[in-house]
Amino acid sequence: MMNSLRAKLALGVCAGLMTLSTVASAGEFKLTSPSVAPDSRIGDKYVFSGFGCHGGNQSPALRWSGAPDKTQSFALTVYDPDAPTGSGWWHWVVYDIPNRVTGLAEGAGLPNGIGLPGTSQQGRTDFGMPGYGGPCPPVGDKPHRYVFTLYALKVPKLDVAADATAAMVGFMINANKIGESSFTATFGR
């Protein structure tokens, strides 16, 4: 009986340590930006140019570290859950980012993808085309939240059509993710 109790305690301790190890590893995956601080107002340089907005529409620089060991590629989304559409607004969708990449340069989100590393692809945003589209909430709305999320994926490439919607890319991201990190910034006018 005593050996059985010791065995159960040992198994419990091992399971607990494995859980702590997994949580610690997951906590190391971090997305940051030298251009946009978490919980801050997004600068005009990164705001959309159109729909009555007069920003620079430049994608911010992004950096990441601590990706899970089995990461084969990354995907990035920028999403506004506060857009008055009933389904939010996708501002940027990038996927098939090679696993050796640790960031995106400022201005990398051009519609033609020329600023993206390696085999990276961009999905169609809710502006109707690929590439970064900055914040541009309706005048008078409370400041909107813009959620920048980086996903570590277990596949080197997502199986999506070149003109896939953000929702389709998001579905495939979620089916293949092994880790994620995000931060939120705001913009209002």
C-alpha positions as CSV (number, residue, x, y, z in Angstrom):
1,M,0.0,0.0,0.0
2,M,2.8,2.4,0.9
3,N,4.6,1.7,-2.4
4,S,1.3,2.3,-4.3
5,L,0.9,5.7,-2.5
6,R,4.5,6.7,-3.3
7,A,4.0,5.8,-6.9
8,K,0.9,7.9,-7.1
9,L,2.6,10.8,-5.5
10,A,5.6,10.5,-7.8
11,L,3.3,10.4,-10.8
12,G,1.4,13.5,-9.5
13,V,4.6,15.4,-9.0
14,C,5.9,14.5,-12.4
15,A,2.7,15.5,-14.1
16,G,2.7,18.8,-12.2
17,L,6.3,19.5,-13.2
18,M,5.5,18.7,-16.8
19,T,2.5,21.1,-16.7
20,L,4.7,23.8,-15.2
21,S,7.4,23.2,-17.9
22,T,4.7,23.5,-20.6
23,V,3.3,26.7,-19.2
24,A,6.8,28.2,-18.8
25,S,7.7,27.4,-22.4
26,A,4.4,28.8,-23.7
27,G,5.0,32.0,-21.6
28,E,8.3,32.7,-23.3
29,F,6.8,33.2,-26.8
30,K,6.6,37.0,-27.0
31,L,5.5,39.5,-29.7
32,T,6.6,43.1,-29.4
33,S,6.9,46.2,-31.5
34,P,9.3,49.1,-31.4
35,S,6.7,51.1,-33.3
36,V,3.5,50.5,-31.3
37,A,3.5,50.0,-27.5
38,P,0.9,47.7,-25.9
39,D,-2.1,49.6,-24.6
40,S,-1.0,52.8,-26.4
41,R,-2.5,55.0,-29.1
42,I,-1.3,53.9,-32.6
43,G,0.6,56.8,-34.3
44,D,-0.6,58.5,-37.4
45,K,2.2,57.0,-39.4
46,Y,0.4,53.6,-39.1
47,V,-3.1,54.9,-39.7
48,F,-5.0,54.1,-42.9
49,S,-5.0,56.6,-45.8
50,G,-8.6,56.6,-47.1
51,F,-12.2,56.4,-45.8
52,G,-11.6,59.9,-44.4
53,C,-8.4,59.0,-42.6
54,H,-5.1,60.7,-43.5
55,G,-2.4,58.5,-42.1
56,G,0.8,57.0,-43.6
57,N,-0.6,53.5,-43.8
58,Q,2.8,52.0,-43.0
59,S,2.9,48.7,-41.2
60,P,4.7,48.8,-37.8
61,A,7.9,47.0,-37.1
62,L,7.3,43.7,-35.2
63,R,9.7,41.5,-33.3
64,W,9.3,38.1,-31.6
65,S,11.2,35.6,-29.6
66,G,10.8,32.3,-27.7
67,A,8.9,30.4,-30.4
68,P,7.9,26.8,-29.5
69,D,10.6,24.2,-30.5
70,K,8.4,22.6,-33.2
71,T,7.5,25.8,-35.0
72,Q,7.7,25.4,-38.8
73,S,6.3,28.8,-39.7
74,F,4.5,31.8,-38.4
75,A,1.4,33.7,-39.2
76,L,0.4,37.3,-38.1
77,T,-3.0,39.0,-37.9
78,V,-4.1,42.5,-37.0
79,Y,-7.8,42.6,-36.1
80,D,-10.2,45.2,-34.9
81,P,-13.0,43.5,-32.8
82,D,-14.7,46.9,-32.3
83,A,-15.5,47.6,-36.0
84,P,-19.2,48.2,-36.5
85,T,-19.6,45.3,-38.9
86,G,-20.9,42.5,-36.7
87,S,-17.8,40.6,-37.4
88,G,-14.9,43.0,-36.7
89,W,-12.3,44.0,-39.3
90,W,-9.2,42.3,-40.5
91,H,-6.4,44.8,-41.1
92,W,-3.5,42.5,-41.9
93,V,-3.1,38.8,-42.5
94,V,0.4,37.4,-43.1
95,Y,1.2,33.7,-43.2
96,D,3.9,31.2,-44.4
97,I,6.5,33.3,-42.6
98,P,9.6,31.1,-42.4
99,N,10.5,29.7,-38.9
100,R,13.9,31.3,-38.9
101,V,12.4,34.9,-39.1
102,T,12.2,36.8,-35.9
103,G,10.4,40.0,-37.0
104,L,9.0,42.2,-39.8
105,A,10.5,45.5,-40.8
106,E,8.5,48.7,-40.6
107,G,6.7,49.1,-43.9
108,A,6.8,45.4,-44.8
109,G,3.1,45.2,-45.4
110,L,3.0,46.6,-48.9
111,P,0.2,45.1,-51.1
112,N,2.7,43.5,-53.5
113,G,4.5,41.7,-50.6
114,I,7.9,42.9,-51.6
115,G,8.8,43.8,-48.0
116,L,8.1,40.4,-46.6
117,P,10.7,37.8,-45.8
118,G,11.1,34.6,-47.9
119,T,8.0,32.6,-48.8
120,S,5.6,34.9,-46.7
121,Q,2.2,35.5,-48.2
122,Q,-0.5,38.0,-47.4
123,G,-4.2,37.2,-47.3
124,R,-7.0,39.5,-48.4
125,T,-8.0,42.0,-45.7
126,D,-11.4,43.6,-45.2
127,F,-10.2,46.5,-47.3
128,G,-10.6,43.9,-50.2
129,M,-6.9,43.4,-51.0
130,P,-3.7,42.0,-49.4
131,G,-1.3,44.1,-47.5
132,Y,-1.5,46.2,-44.3
133,G,-4.4,48.5,-43.9
134,G,-4.1,50.7,-40.8
135,P,-6.7,51.8,-38.3
136,C,-9.6,54.0,-39.5
137,P,-12.5,53.8,-37.1
138,P,-15.6,55.9,-37.7
139,V,-15.5,59.5,-36.4
140,G,-17.0,59.7,-32.9
141,D,-16.7,56.0,-32.1
142,K,-14.9,55.2,-28.9
143,P,-11.2,54.2,-29.6
144,H,-11.0,50.9,-31.3
145,R,-8.8,48.0,-30.2
146,Y,-6.2,46.6,-32.7
147,V,-5.1,43.2,-31.7
148,F,-1.7,42.1,-33.2
149,T,-1.3,38.3,-32.9
150,L,1.6,36.1,-33.9
151,Y,1.0,32.4,-34.3
152,A,3.6,29.6,-34.2
153,L,2.4,26.9,-36.6
154,K,3.2,23.2,-36.9
155,V,3.3,23.3,-40.7
156,P,5.7,25.1,-43.1
157,K,2.9,26.4,-45.3
158,L,-0.9,26.9,-44.9
159,D,-3.1,25.1,-47.5
160,V,-5.1,28.2,-48.6
161,A,-5.8,29.7,-52.0
162,A,-3.9,32.9,-53.0
163,D,-7.1,35.0,-52.7
164,A,-8.3,33.4,-49.4
165,T,-10.3,35.6,-47.1
166,A,-9.0,36.5,-43.7
167,A,-11.6,34.2,-42.1
168,M,-10.3,31.2,-44.2
169,V,-6.7,31.9,-43.3
170,G,-7.7,32.3,-39.7
171,F,-9.4,28.9,-39.8
172,M,-6.3,27.3,-41.1
173,I,-4.1,29.2,-38.6
174,N,-6.2,27.9,-35.7
175,A,-6.1,24.4,-37.0
176,N,-2.3,24.4,-37.1
177,K,-1.2,26.7,-34.2
178,I,1.1,25.4,-31.4
179,G,1.6,28.8,-29.8
180,E,0.5,32.4,-29.9
181,S,1.4,35.8,-28.5
182,S,-0.4,39.1,-28.9
183,F,-0.7,42.7,-27.8
184,T,-3.4,45.3,-28.2
185,A,-3.1,49.0,-29.1
186,T,-5.9,51.6,-29.8
187,F,-6.9,54.3,-32.2
188,G,-9.9,56.7,-32.3
189,R,-10.9,59.9,-34.1
